[in-house]
Amino acid sequence: MREIKAALQKRSQLLLPLLSLCAIVIFNLIRDTGFFSVQLFTNNFGNRVLSGNLIFLLNNASELAILSMGMTLVTAVSRGQDISVGAGAAIAGSIFVSVLLSNPITLATILVAFIASCFVAMVFGAFNGILVAVFKIQPMIATLILFTIGRSIAYWINGGATPNVSSDLINYIGNFIPGIPVPTPIFIVIICALLFAVVLRLTNLGLYAQAVGINEKAARLNGIHTVGMKLLSFVILGICVAFASIISVSRMGLINHETILLGIEMDAILAVAIGGNSLGGGKFSILGSVIGAYVIQGLTTTLLAMKVPSTDVKAYKAVVIIAIVVIGSPVIKKVAGQLCNRYLTTGKHLRREG
């Protein structure tokens, strides 16, 4: 009985992101029946690749989808959000490029650069985690420090320049691998999602994260290392930041500390909210957040396809997202539940009288 109840709760948690995604799909199909059509064409490198709005959506949401996974875990454990992921990506990306430019770019060099980028991102993640877990600083305030100075640190690493990375191997990471028509970032998202699924399935990480987020004191009394759980969640988010930064750098072939993943922290938080997760911590759904990320990118793709000026996209997107979040709020859910119960009760009375 408990397993059935848990399954129903999990499905209801995914209701909002799935409905939001369906609404975007239906709207676009009504507006343009060929909106999600996919074509195969030859790109500038002579490779046969897939193109179209659907591929554009899935590809360009890659960084956001990966960050939303880590943000979900941080939100669940710390009952707060990390607003420094964009700045952290600037640092991680700068380290990645610095290592690449110091040696001939080979698979071994890329692997070393990736490890170095992950290590630095994990260190900064641990720094945020210490402020939150040890010094009991509210997550958004604690991460405001790195949010403020992170891009300046990336500027120092780059020496004030915007270094380019010219390599076929790097292009393969950010775009297409020869012979494979699907963009590589989509595969990276799938790999990250599978890693999260395996870890949550084979360990107690998910259970402990929810326990700490719901009632930290009770979790501690039951033997859960609450400080360690918070630190671990921020470190895992750091790894997600490194993945996202590497995709972004490889996609553009350069590192610009001022613009790389600018403003993505707000989209990541919104993806968690649209995914049906409580921003106050506790129960969470990684899948819901990933769907939320695609909902946000779907909005952006739709607005751009409707010829909305790029300067106005954020304003239109904000209006739609506010509506989605309000519809999924506890107040609306409570009212909807009361109306549903009233309808069911009225139906029972009518059937009895009939």
KEKE-468524 format. One record per atom (N, C-alpha, C, O): residue in one letter; x, y, z. Coordinates in steps of 0.02 Angstrom, whole numbers, plus 32768, in hexadecimal, padded with zeros to 4 digits. Layout:
residues N
AXYZ;...
This chain:
residues 354
M80297FC48000;M800080008000;M802B803F8000;M801D806F7FDC;R8061803F8028;R808D8078802B;R80B080847FE8;R80BA80BD7FD3;E80C3804C7FC7;E80E480517F86;E80B580707F52;E80CA80987F29;I8075805C7F54;I804480777F26;I803A80C27F33;I803780EA7F04;K803580D47F72;K802C811A7F84;K806881447F6E;K8060817C7F55;A80A481297F78;A80E1814D7F64;A80E381567F18;A80F8818A7EFF;A80CE81227EF4;A80CE81267EAB;A809D815B7E93;A80AB81807E64;L8062815F7EB3;L803081917EA0;L804981D77EAF;L803D82057E87;Q806B81E07EE8;Q808682227EF9;Q80BC82377EC7;Q80C082717EB4;K80E482077EB1;K811882167E81;K80FA822A7E3E;K811382587E1D;R80C482087E2A;R80A482197DEB;R8084825E7DEF;R808882857DC0;S8064826E7E28;S804482AF7E2F;S807982E77E2F;S806A831F7E1A;Q80B582D87E47;Q80EA83097E47;Q810083197DFF;Q811583517DF1;L80FB82E97DD3;L810E82F37D8D;L80D583107D64;L80DE83207D29;L809A83187D82;L806083307D5C;L806B83767D41;L805D83827D06;L808383A47D6A;L808C83E97D54;L80BE83EF7D1B;L80AE840E7CE8;P80FC83D37D22;P812B83DA7CEA;P811383B97CAA;P811F83D27C73;L80F1837F7CB0;L80D8835C7C75;L80A183847C53;L809F83897C15;L807383A07C7A;L803D83C97C5E;L805A84087C3D;L8043841C7C08;S808C84267C5D;S80AC84627C40;S80CD84517BFD;S80C684777BCD;L80F084187BFB;L811184047BBD;L80DE83F57B87;L80E784077B4D;C80A883D37B9A;C807383C37B6A;C805384027B4F;C804384067B13;A804884337B7A;A802984727B65;A805484957B31;A803B84AF7AFF;I809784957B3C;I80C484B47B0B;I80C3848E7AC9;I80C284AD7A94;V80C3844C7ACC;V80C184237A90;V8081842F7A68;V808284397A2C;I8047842D7A8B;I800684367A6A;I8001847C7A4B;I7FE984847A13;F801784AF7A71;F801484F37A58;F803C84FA7A17;F8025851A79E7;N807784DE7A16;N80A184E379DA;N808684BB79A0;N808D84D07966;L8068848279AD;L804C845A7977;L800F847C7959;L80028476791D;I7FE8849F7984;I7FAF84C5796A;I7FC785007940;I7FAC850F790B;R7FFB85207959;R8015855C7936;R8039854978F6;R8034856C78C3;D805D851078F8;D808384FA78BD;D808A84AE78C2;D80B0849478EB;T8066848A7898;T80668440789C;T80AB84227890;T80B983EA78A4;G80D68448786E;G8119842E7861;G814E84487890;G818A84437882;F8138846478C8;F8166848478F6;F819C84547910;F81D684667916;F81878416791F;F81B683E6793B;F81D283B57907;F81EE83817918;S81CB83C778C8;S81E6839B7894;S8232839C7897;S825183CE78A8;V825083637885;V8299835B7887;V82B3834D7841;V82988322781E;Q82E68371782D;Q8304836777EB;Q834C834E77F1;Q836D83587824;L8363832D77BD;L83A8831577BA;L83CC833D7783;L83B8833D7749;F840283607797;F842683877765;F847183817771;F8487836677A5;T8498839A7742;T84E183987747;T84FB83DB7761;T84ED840F7744;N852083D97799;N8539841777B7;N857A842D7796;N8590840F7765;N8598846277B2;N85D5847F7795;N861184507796;N864184597771;F860D841E77C2;F864583EE77C8;F863A83B0779C;F86628381779F;G860483B07776;G85F68378774A;G85D4833D776B;G85D28307774F;N85B9834877A8;N8598831277CD;N854D831777C4;N8531834D77C2;R852C82DE77BF;R84E482DA77BB;R84C882DE7802;R84D482B1782B;V84A383147812;V848C831F7856;V844283317856;V842683467823;L84228328788F;L83DC83397897;L83D4838278A9;L83FD839E78CD;S839F83A17891;S839183E678A2;S834683F078A8;S831F83C47896;G8333842A78C3;G82EC843978CD;G82E184547913;G830F8451793D;N82A6846D7921;N8297848B7962;N829E8459799B;N82B5846A79D2;L828A841A798F;L828E83E779C4;L82D783DA79D7;L82E783D67A12;I830283D379A5;I834983C779B2;I8368840579D4;I839083FF7A02;F8354844079BC;F836C847E79DA;F835984827A23;F838284957A4D;L831B846F7A33;L830384717A78;L832B84417AA4;L834484547AD9;L833084027A8E;L835283CF7AB6;L839C83E07ABF;L83B883D77AF5;N83BB83FA7A8A;N8402840A7A8C;N841084457ABA;N843D84427AE5;N83EB847B7AB1;N83F984B97AD6;N83E384B67B1F;N83F684E17B47;A83BB84857B30;A83A7847D7B77;A83D884517B9D;A83CE84457BD9;S840D843A7B7D;S843A84097B9D;S845984237BDD;S845784027C10;E8477845F7BD9;E8498847B7C15;E846584857C4E;E847384757C87;L842B849F7C3C;L83F784AB7C6E;L83DE846A7C8D;L83D484677CCA;A83D584367C64;A83BD83F67C7E;A83EE83D87CB0;A83DA83BD7CE4;I842F83DC7CA0;I846283C17CCD;I846483E87D0E;I846883CA7D44;L8462842A7D0A;L846484537D46;L842584497D71;L8429844C7DAE;S83ED843D7D51;S83AE84347D77;S83B183F47DA1;S839283F17DD6;M83D683C17D8A;M83DD83847DB1;M840183937DF3;M83EA83807E29;G843B83B57DEE;G846083C57E2A;G843B83F67E56;G843D83F07E94;M841984277E38;M83F384587E5E;M83BA84387E85;M83A9844D7EBC;T839D84047E69;T836783E07E8A;T837F83C07ECB;T835E83C47EFF;L83BA83A17EC9;L83D683817F04;L83E783B57F3A;L83D983AB7F75;V840583ED7F25;V841784227F55;V83D7843E7F75;V83D6844A7FB2;T83A484497F4D;T836584647F67;T834584347F99;T832C84497FCD;A834783F47F89;A832883C27FB5;A834A83BF7FF9;A832983B9802C;V838D83C27FF9;V83B383BA8037;V83B783FA805F;V83AC83FA809C;S83C78431803D;S83D684708061;S839A849E8069;S839D84D0808D;R8362848C8048;R832684B6804A;R833584FD8030;R8319852E8048;G836185007FFF;G8373853F7FE0;G839385327F9C;G839A84F87F87;Q83A785677F7A;Q83C2855F7F37;Q8407857F7F30;Q841A85AB7F56;D842C85667EFF;D846F857F7EF0;D846A85AF7EB4;D845A85997E7D;I847785EF7EBF;I847286207E89;I84B6862E7E69;I84BE865F7E44;S84E886047E78;S852C86117E5E;S854085E27E26;S857B85E17E13;V851285BA7E0C;V852585877DDB;V854085A57D9A;V856D85897D7B;G852585DF7D86;G853E86007D4A;G858586187D53;G85AF86107D27;A859286377D8D;A85D6864F7D9C;A860686157DA5;A863F86187D8F;G85ED85DF7DC4;G861785A37DCC;G862885857D88;G865F856A7D7F;A85F985887D59;A8606856E7D16;A863C85977CF3;A8664857C7CCD;A863D85D97D00;A867186037CE2;A86B685EF7CFB;A86E685ED7CD5;I86BB85DF7D3C;I86FB85C97D59;I870F85857D3D;I8747857B7D27;A86DF85567D3F;A86EE85117D28;A870185127CDD;A872F84EF7CC9;G86DD853A7CB6;G86EC853E7C6F;G8730855D7C62;G875385497C33;S8742858E7C8B;S878485AF7C84;S87BC857E7C93;S87EF857E7C71;I87B385557CC7;I87E585217CD7;I87EA84EF7C9E;I882184DB7C8B;F87B284DB7C83;F87B084AB7C4C;F87D884C57C10;F880184A17BF4;V87CC85047BFE;V87EE85227BC5;V8839852C7BD4;V886285207BA8;S884985407C11;S8890854C7C23;S88BA850D7C1C;S88F1850F7C02;V889E84D47C33;V88C284957C2D;V88C884817BE4;V88FD84687BCF;L8894848B7BBC;L889684797B75;L88CB84A17B50;L88EE84867B25;L88D084E27B5F;L88FE850D7B3B;L894685047B50;L8974851B7B2E;S895184E37B89;S899684DA7BA1;S89B6849B7B83;S89F2848F7B8E;N898F84737B5F;N89A984357B42;N8988842A7AFE;N895384467AF0;P89A684007AD4;P898483ED7A95;P894283CA7AA6;P8940839F7AD3;I890D83DC7A82;I88CB83C27A93;I88C3837B7A78;I88BB83707A3C;T88C5834B7AA6;T88B983057A97;T888382EB7AC6;T886C83107AF2;L887082AD7ABE;L883E828F7AEC;L885782907B34;L8830829D7B62;A889882837B3E;A88B582837B80;A88B282C97B9F;A88A282D17BDA;T88C282FC7B76;T88C083417B8F;T887983557BA2;T886E83767BD5;I884983427B78;I880383527B87;I87ED83307BC8;I87C9834E7BF0;L880382F27BD3;L87F182CE7C10;L880F82F17C4D;L87ED82F97C80;V884F83067C48;V886F832A7C7F;V884C836C7C8C;V8841837F7CC6;A883A838F7C56;A881783D07C5D;A87D383C67C7D;A87BD83EF7CA6;F87B183907C6A;F877083817C87;F877683737CD2;F874E838D7CFA;I87A7834A7CE5;I87B2833A7D2C;I87C383797D54;I87A983837D8B;A87EE83A37D37;A880183E27D59;A87C5840F7D62;A87BB842D7D96;S879B84137D2E;S875F843C7D31;S872F84237D66;S8713844A7D8D;C872583E17D68;C86F983C37D9B;C871483CF7DE1;C86ED83DF7E0F;F875683C77DEA;F877483D07E2C;F876984187E45;F875684227E7E;V877684487E1A;V876E848E7E2F;V8725849D7E3E;V871684BF7E6F;A86F884857E14;A86B084907E1F;A8699846F7E60;A866F848B7E84;M86B584347E70;M86A484127EAE;M86BE84397EEB;M869D843B7F1F;V86F984577EE4;V8716847F7F1A;V86E984BB7F29;V86DA84C97F63;F86D484DE7EF5;F86A885177EFF;F866385017F18;F864385247F3E;G864D84C67F02;G860F84AA7F1C;G8614849B7F66;G85E684A87F8D;A864E847F7F7A;A865A84707FC0;A865E84B07FE9;A864884B28023;F867A84E57FCB;F867C85267FEE;F8636853E7FFD;F862785548035;N8609853B7FCB;N85C3854E7FD7;N85A38520800B;N857E85378037;G85B384DF8007;G859684AF8036;G85AC84BC807D;G858484B480AC;I85EB84CE8087;I860484DD80CB;I85DF851980E8;I85CC85198123;L85D5854D80BF;L85B1858880D8;L856A857680ED;L85508591811E;V854B854980C7;V8506853680D6;V85028504810F;V84DA850D813D;A852B84CF810C;A85258498813B;A854784A6817E;A852C849581B3;V858184C5817C;V85A884D081BA;V8596851381DB;V858B85168217;F8593854781B2;F8586858A81CD;F853C859D81CD;F852A85D481E2;K8512857081B5;K84C9857881B7;K84B185B88193;K848185D781A9;I84D285CA815D;I84BD86048136;I848985ED8103;I849085B880E4;Q8455861680FB;Q8421860480CA;Q843F85FC8085;Q846786268070;P842E85C58061;P845085B48022;P845585ED7FF0;P848A85F77FD2;M841F86127FE5;M842186467FB3;M8452867E7FC6;M8471869C7F9B;I8458868C8007;I848786BF801F;I84CE86A4801B;I84FC86C88006;A84D78665802E;A851A8647802C;A853786457FE6;A857186557FDB;T850D86337FB6;T8524862D7F71;T852986707F4E;T854486757F17;L850D86A47F6E;L851286E77F51;L855B86FE7F4E;L856D87277F24;I858586E37F7A;I85CC86F57F7A;I85ED86E07F39;I860D87087F17;L85E586A07F27;L860386887EE9;L85E086A67EAC;L860086B27E79;F859F86B37EB2;F857B86D47E7C;F859987187E6D;F859C872D7E33;T85B0873A7EA1;T85CC877E7E99;T8613877D7E7E;T862487A67E53;I863D874F7E97;I868487517E85;I8699871C7E52;I86D1871E7E39;G866C86ED7E42;G867F86B57E18;G869886C97DD3;G86CB86AF7DBC;R867586F67DB2;R8689870A7D6F;R86C887347D70;R86ED87367D3F;S86D587567DA8;S8715877A7DAF;S874F87497DB5;S878587557D9A;I874487137DD9;I877786DF7DDF;I878586C17D9A;I87BF86B57D88;A875086B47D73;A8759869B7D2F;A877F86CD7D04;A87A886BA7CDA;Y8773870D7D0F;Y879787427CEB;Y87E2873F7CF9;Y880B87467CCC;W87F387347D39;W883A872F7D4C;W885986F17D2E;W889286F37D16;I883586B97D2D;I884F867B7D10;I885D86857CC6;I8890866D7CAC;N883086A87CA4;N883886B47C5C;N886986EC7C4C;N887A86F77C12;G8880870F7C7F;G88AC87487C73;G888987817C4F;G88A887A87C2B;G884787857C5A;G882087BA7C3B;G881087AE7BF2;G87F387D97BD1;A882387747BD8;A881987667B90;A87DB87397B87;A87BC87227BB7;T87CA872C7B48;T879686FD7B36;T87B586C87B09;T87AC86C97ACC;P87D986997B28;P87FF86687B00;P87D386397AD8;P879F86227AEF;N87E9862A7A9B;N87C785FC7A6E;N87E685B77A74;N882285B07A82;V87BE85847A68;V87D6853F7A67;V87C485227A23;V878A85167A14;S87F7851779FA;S87EB84FD79B7;S880284B479B3;S883D84A579B3;S87D1848779B1;S87E1844079AE;S87A384197997;S876C842779AD;D87AE83E9796C;D877783BE7956;D875A83977991;D871D838D7995;L8785838179BE;L876E835A79F8;L873F83837A24;L870C83697A3C;I875083C27A2F;I872583EE7A57;I86E383FB7A33;I86AE83FD7A52;N86E8840379F1;N86AB840D79CA;N867D83D179CE;N864083D979CD;Y869A839579D3;Y8671835979D9;Y8648835A7A1A;Y860F83437A1B;I866683747A50;I864483767A91;I860A83A67A90;I85D483977AAA;G861483E07A71;G85E084147A73;G85AF84117A3A;G857B84327A3D;N85BE83EA7A06;N859283E879CB;N858283A079B6;N8558837F79D5;F85A383887982;F859483457968;F85D3831B7961;F86088334794F;I85CC82DB796F;I860082AA7960;I85F482907919;I85BC827D790A;P8627828F78EF;P861D827678AA;P85FB823278A8;P860F820378CA;G85C8822D787E;G85A481EF7878;G856981E878A7;G854081BA789F;I8564821578D8;I852B82157907;I8503825478FB;I851D828B7908;P84C5825078E4;P849E828B78D3;P848082B1790E;P846682E87905;V848482957949;V846782B57985;V849D82DD79A9;V84D482C479B1;P848E831B79BF;P84C0834479E2;P84DB83217A20;P84B683017A46;T851C83267A2A;T853E83057A62;T8523831A7AA7;T851C82F07AD2;P8513835C7AB2;P84F9836F7AF4;P84BC83487B0A;P84B2833F7B46;I849383327ADC;I8457830B7AEE;I846D82C97B0E;I844E82B27B3E;F84A182AA7AF3;F84BB826B7B10;F84D982787B55;F84D3824E7B82;I84F982B27B5E;I851782C27B9F;I84E082C97BD4;I84E982B47C0D;V84A882E87BC1;V846F82EE7BEF;V845682A97C03;V8448829C7C3D;I8450827C7BD2;I843882387BDF;I846882147C0F;I845281F17C3D;I84A9821C7C04;I84DB81FC7C2F;I84D582167C77;I84D681EF7CA6;C84CE82597C7F;C84C782767CC2;C8487825E7CE4;C8488824E7D1F;A8450825A7CBE;A841182427CDA;A841781FA7CF0;A83FD81E77D25;L843981D17CC8;L8442818A7CDB;L846D81837D19;L846081597D44;L84A181AD7D1F;L84CC81AC7D5A;L84A381BD7D99;L84AA819C7DCC;F847A81F17D94;F844F82047DCC;F842081CA7DDE;F841781BA7E18;A840281AC7DAA;A83D281767DB6;A83F3813B7DD8;A83D6811D7E06;V842F81297DC2;V845380F07DDF;V846680FF7E28;V845D80D57E54;V8480813A7E34;V8495814D7E78;V8459814E7EA7;V845D81337EDE;L8423816C7E92;L83E781707EBC;L83C8812B7EC7;L83A8811E7EFA;R83D181007E95;R83B380BD7E99;R83DD808F7EC6;R83C180687EEC;L841F80937EC1;L844A80647EE4;L8462807D7F28;L848080567F4E;T845580BB7F38;T846B80D67F79;T843080F57F9D;T83F880F87F83;N843D810B7FDA;N8409812C8002;N840B81787FFC;N83ED819C8024;L842F81917FC9;L843881D97FC1;L83F481FD7FBE;L83E9822F7FDF;G83C781E37F94;G838582037F8C;G835E82037FCD;G833F82357FDF;L835E81CA7FF0;L833981C4802F;L835581F48063;L832F82178085;Y839781F6806A;Y83B78222809B;Y83AC826B808A;Y83A0829480B6;A83B0827B8049;A83A582C18033;A835F82D88046;A835783108060;Q832D82AF803A;Q82E982C1804C;Q82E082C78097;Q82BF82F480AF;A82FF829980BC;A82F9829A8105;A831682DA8122;A82F782F9814E;V835082EE810A;V8370832B8122;V83468368810F;V833E83968138;G832C836880D3;G830483A180BC;G82C283A880E0;G82AA83DF80EC;I82A3836F80F1;I826283718113;I826A8384815D;I824683AF8176;N82998364817F;N82A2837181C6;N82EB836381D8;N82FE832981E4;E8314839681D8;E835C838D81E2;E836B83718228;E83978346822F;K83488389825A;K83548372829E;K8344832882A5;K836B830382C3;A830C8313828B;A82F882CC828F;A832A82A18268;A833B826A827D;A834082BA822F;A837082948207;A83B1828B822D;A83CF8255822B;R83C882BF8250;R840582BA8277;R83FD828882B0;R842B826282BE;L83C3828982D0;L83B7825B8307;L83B4821282EF;L83BF81E48316;N83A5820982AF;N83A281C68292;N83E481B08274;N83E7817E8251;G841981D68282;G845C81C1826E;G847381DA822B;G84A881C68213;I844D8207820B;I8461822281CA;I8490825E81D5;I8480828A81FD;H84C8825E81B3;H84F8829581B9;H84DF82D0818E;H84ED82D48152;T84B982FC81AE;T849783318188;T84C983628168;T84BE83798130;V84FF8372818C;V8532839F8170;V855283808133;V855B83A18100;G856283408138;G8580831C80FF;G8551831880C4;G8567831E808A;M8510830F80D0;M84E0830C809A;M84DB834E8075;M84D783508037;K84DC8385809A;K84D983C7807A;K851983D48051;K851583EC8019;L855183C3806E;L859183CC8049;L859183A2800A;L85A583B97FD4;L857A8364800F;L857983377FD6;L854C83527F9E;L855D834D7F63;S8513836D7FB1;S84E583877F7E;S850383C17F58;S84FA83C67F1B;F852783ED7F7A;F854784267F58;F8582840F7F2D;F858F842C7EF8;V85A583DB7F44;V85DC83C07F1C;V85C183A07EDC;V85DE83A87EA6;I858A837B7EE2;I856B835C7EA7;I855483927E76;I855C838B7E39;L853783C87E91;L852484007E65;L8561841D7E43;L855E84327E09;G859A841E7E66;G85D884367E48;G85EC840D7E0B;G860384287DD9;I85E383CB7E10;I85F2839F7DD6;I85C483B07D9C;I85D983B27D62;C858483BC7DAC;C855483CF7D77;C856884117D57;C856184197D1A;V8581843F7D7F;V859884807D65;V85D284757D34;V85D584957D00;A860084487D46;A8639843A7D1A;A8622841D7CD7;A863A84317CA2;F85F383ED7CD9;F85D883D17C9C;F85B884067C70;F85C484097C34;A858F84317C8F;A856D84657C69;A859E84967C4B;A859584AB7C11;S85D184A87C70;S860284D97C57;S862984BB7C1C;S863784DF7BEC;I863B847C7C20;I8661845C7BEA;I863784587BAA;I865184627B73;I85F784497BB1;I85CA84497B77;I85C8848E7B58;I85CD84957B1B;S85BF84C17B81;S85BA85067B69;S85FA851C7B46;S85F7853A7B10;V8633850E7B64;V867485217B46;V867E84FC7B04;V8693851A7AD2;S866E84BB7B03;S867884937AC7;S864884A87A8F;S865984A57A54;R860D84BD7AA3;R85DB84D27A72;R85F285127A4D;R85EA85187A10;M860F85417A74;M862385827A57;M866B85837A40;M867E85AB7A15;G869485567A5C;G86DB85557A4A;G8702858C7A6B;G8739859E7A53;L86E885A87AA1;L870B85DD7AC6;L86ED85E37B0C;L86BA85C47B1B;I870E860A7B36;I86F686187B79;I86F086647B83;I872286887B7F;N86B5867A7B8F;N86A886C17B9D;N868B86C47BE4;N865286B27BF0;H86B486DC7C12;H86A086DB7C59;H866287057C66;H863F86F97C98;E865487367C3C;E861B87627C48;E85D987457C31;E85A487547C4E;T85DA871B7BFE;T859B87047BE0;T858D86BA7BE7;T855486A57BDC;I85BE86917BFA;I85B286497BFD;I857C86397C30;I858286497C6B;L854786187C19;L850E86037C42;L84F4863C7C6E;L84E286317CA8;L84F286777C53;L84DA86B27C78;L849086AB7C87;L846786A17C59;G847E86B17CC6;G843886AE7CDB;G841B86687CE0;G83E0865F7CED;I844586357CD6;I842A85F07CD5;I841685D97D1B;I83ED85AB7D21;E843185F97D4F;E841E85E47D93;E83D385EE7DA0;E83B485C57DC2;M83B786257D86;M837086317D8F;M834685FE7D69;M831385E77D82;D835C85EC7D2D;D833885B97D06;D833C85757D28;D830C854F7D27;A837685677D47;A837D85267D6A;A834E85227DA6;A833084EE7DB3;I8347855A7DCB;I8319855B7E04;I82D185537DEC;I82AA85307E0B;L82C185757DB6;L827D85707D9A;L826F85297D80;L823785107D87;A82A285097D64;A829A84C47D4D;A828984967D87;A825F84697D81;V82A984A17DC0;V829A847A7DFD;V825384867E13;V822F84577E26;A823D84C67E12;A81F984D77E27;A81C584BA7DF8;A8194849C7E0E;I81D084C27DB6;I81A184A87D85;I819F845C7D88;I816D843D7D77;G81D7843E7D9D;G81DB83F57DA2;G81B383D77DDB;G81B5839B7DE6;G818D84027DFF;G816283E97E34;G818683E17E76;G816A83C57EA5;N81C383FB7E7B;N81EA83F57EB9;N81DC84317EE6;N81D384697ECF;S81DB84257F27;S81D3845B7F57;S821584807F5F;S824984617F6D;L821484C37F58;L825184EA7F62;L826384EE7FAC;L829885097FBE;G823884D37FD6;G824684D1801E;G826684908033;G826D8483806F;G827B84678003;G829F84298013;G827183ED801C;G823483F38019;G829083B38027;G826A83768031;G8267834A7FF3;G829983427FD1;K822D832F7FE5;K822583017FAD;K823683237F6B;K8229835E7F62;F825582FC7F3F;F826B831A7F00;F826582E87EC7;F825E82AB7ED2;S826783027E8B;S826482D97E4E;S829682F57E1C;S828C832B7E01;I82CB82D07E0F;I82FD82E47DDD;I82DD82E77D98;I82E983157D72;L82B382B57D89;L829282B37D48;L826582F07D3E;L8264830D7D08;G824283037D73;G8217833E7D6F;G823E837D7D5E;G822883A67D36;S827883847D7D;S82A283BF7D71;S82BD83C07D2A;S82C283F57D0A;V82CF83857D10;V82E883817CCB;V82B083957C9A;V82BC83BA7C6B;I8274837C7CA8;I823B83907C7D;I823083DB7C83;I822283FC7C51;G823783F67CC0;G8231843E7CCA;G826384657CA1;G8253849B7C88;A829F844A7C9C;A82D3846B7C73;A82BE846E7C2A;A82C884A07C08;Y82A284377C11;Y828B84367BCB;Y824D84637BC1;Y8243847D7B8B;V8225846A7BF6;V81EC84997BF1;V820584E07BE7;V81EC85057BBD;I823784F37C0F;I825385377C0A;I827385427BC5;I826785767BA6;Q829A85127BAE;Q82B885187B6C;Q828385177B35;Q828A85377B01;G824E84F07B41;G821784EE7B11;G81F585327B0A;G81E285477AD3;L81ED85557B42;L81D185997B41;L81FE85C77B18;L81E685ED7AEE;T823F85C37B25;T826E85ED7B01;T826C85DF7AB6;T8269860E7A8E;T826D859F7AA4;T826C858C7A5D;T822B85A47A3C;T822C85BC7A03;T81F3859D7A60;T81B285B37A44;T81B185FE7A38;T819B86157A04;L81C986257A69;L81C9866E7A63;L81F686857A2A;L81E486B37A05;L822F86657A23;L825D867879ED;L823E866679A9;L8245868C7979;A821B862D79A6;A81FB86197968;A81C186487956;A81B0864F791B;M81A486687988;M816E8698797D;M818886DE796E;M8162870F796D;K81CA86E37963;K81EA87237951;K81E787577989;K81E98793797C;V81E3873F79C7;V81E6876D7A00;V822E87877A06;V825C875E7A05;P823887C97A0C;P827C87E37A12;P82A087C47A4E;P828287B97A82;S82E187B57A45;S830787947A79;S830787BB7ABB;S830C879E7AF1;T830287FE7AB6;T830088287AF2;T82BF881F7B19;T82BC882E7B55;D828B88087AF7;D824988007B18;D823B87B97B2D;D820A87AC7B51;V826587897B19;V825987437B27;V825287367B72;V822587127B87;K827F87537B99;K827F87467BE2;K823E875F7C02;K8223873E7C2F;A822487987BEA;A81E687B37C06;A81AB87847BF7;A818487747C24;Y81A4876F7BB8;Y816E87417BA6;Y817586FF7BCC;Y814486E37BE4;K81B386E77BCF;K81C086A77BF1;K81AE86AC7C3B;K8193867D7C58;A81BD86E57C5A;A81AE86EE7CA1;A816386EA7CAE;A814E86CD7CE0;V813B87087C82;V80F287077C8B;V80D886BF7C89;V80B086AB7CB3;V80EF86997C58;V80D886537C52;V80EF862A7C8D;V80C986027CA8;I812D86337CA2;I8148860C7CDA;I8124861D7D1B;I811785F07D43;I8114865C7D25;I80EE86707D60;I80AC864B7D62;I809786317D96;A808A86487D28;A804A86257D24;A805285DB7D35;A802A85BF7D5A;I808785BC7D1A;I809285757D27;I80A085687D71;I808485397D8F;V80CA85927D8F;V80DC85897DD6;V80A085957E03;V809785717E35;V807785C87DF3;V803C85D67E1B;V800A859C7E18;V7FED85897E4A;I800185817DDC;I7FD385487DD3;I7FEA850D7DFD;I7FC184E77E18;G802C85047E03;G804784CC7E29;G805384DC7E72;G807084B37E96;S803E85167E8A;S804A852A7ED0;S801D85037F00;S7FE884EB7EEB;P803184FD7F3F;P800984D87F70;P7FC384F37F78;P7F9484CD7F83;V7FBA85357F73;V7F7885547F7B;V7F49853B7F44;V7F1085267F52;I7F60853F7F06;I7F3685297ECD;I7F2984DE7ED2;I7EF284C77EC4;K7F5C84B87EE5;K7F5384707EEC;K7F1E84607F21;K7EF684327F19;K7F1F84867F57;K7EEF847B7F8D;K7EA8848A7F76;K7E7A84637F83;V7EA084C37F53;V7E5E84D67F39;V7E4684A27F06;V7E0B848E7F07;A7E73848C7EDA;A7E6184597EA8;A7E4C84187EC9;A7E1D83F77EB3;G7E7084057EFF;G7E5F83C97F23;G7E1B83CD7F44;G7DF4839D7F43;Q7E0C84087F61;Q7DCA84127F81;Q7D92840F7F4E;Q7D5E83F17F5B;L7D9D842E7F13;L7D6A842D7EDE;L7D5F83E67EC5;L7D2783D17EB8;C7D9683C17EBF;C7D92837C7EA7;C7D6C83517ED9;C7D4183297EC6;N7D7B83597F1A;N7D5883337F4D;N7D0E83447F4F;N7CE383197F57;R7CFE83857F47;R7CB9839B7F47;R7C93837D7F0B;R7C5A83687F11;Y7CB5837C7ED2;Y7C9683607E95;Y7C8983157E9E;Y7C5482FC7E8C;L7CBB82F27EBB;L7CB282AA7EC6;L7C7B829B7EF8;L7C54826C7EEF;T7C7782C57F2D;T7C4382BC7F60;T7BFE82C87F42;T7BCF82A27F4F;T7BF882FD7F19;T7BB8830D7EF9;T7BA482D47ECA;T7B6982C27EC6;G7BD482B97EA7;G7BC682827E78;G7BAC82447E9C;G7B7F82227E84;K7BC982367ED7;K7BB381FC7EFE;K7B6B82057F15;K7B4281D77F11;H7B5A82427F2D;H7B1682507F45;H7AE382497F0C;H7AAD822D7F15;L7AF682627ED1;L7AC8825E7E98;L7ABC82157E83;L7A8582027E72;R7AF281ED7E86;R7AEA81A77E73;R7ABE81827EA6;R7A9681577E93;R7AC581937EE6;R7A9C81737F1A;R7A5381857F11;R7A27815B7F17;E7A4681C67F03;E7A0081DC7EFB;E79E181BE7EBC;E79A581B07EBA;G7A0C81B67E88;G79F381987E4A;G79E3814E7E55;G79CD812C7E26;
